[in-house]
Amino acid sequence: MPVLFRMDRMPAEFSVYNVATGGAEVLEYRWEIAHNIQNERLIYRKAQVTYPGNPSLNRVVEHTFHY
């Protein structure tokens, strides 16, 4: 299970910016990722993407794992 040991090192959130005309940065979208690990098993994962300029594109994906 080497992936589980590395998941805590992965970024929990990140944002993508574009440089608009005039040099100002504009937030294009933002990812937020959360997970829960118990006894070396991935129990829950949630990924959320947010588009400030177009909220109709916002998405949330949740997974619950059973072993």
Long-range contacts (C-beta under 8 A, 24 or more apart in sequence): 1-40, 4-37, 4-40, 4-41, 4-42, 7-35, 7-37, 7-42, 8-37, 26-53, 27-52, 27-53, 28-53, 29-57, 41-65, 41-67
